[in-house]
């Protein structure tokens, strides 16, 4: 065995600290990436959270449909403009004033 070969006891404390620091950085970067992609997936899976209605693409326009819509009513019966702040869309597609 040559004199240049190193053994585990030849590593300096600074080498051990640097290796430990690099390892912890990798874990931190991995955790941040996991949180970021988890948030991104939540946005993709729940695009209309907190809204009273969903946007349903229909050809070259969009219909605004309440989440509790009547599935027997065709999409074309629902409005193509968002209801106003004091309006709501009924399950059958009518836009009516909100009830207090």
Secondary structure, DSSP 4 states (H G I P E B T S, - for coil): --TT---GGG--HHHHHHHHHHHHHHHHHHHHHHHHHHHHHHHHHTTTTT-SEEEEEETTEEEEEETT--TTS-GGGS-SS---TTEEE-TTS-EEEPP-
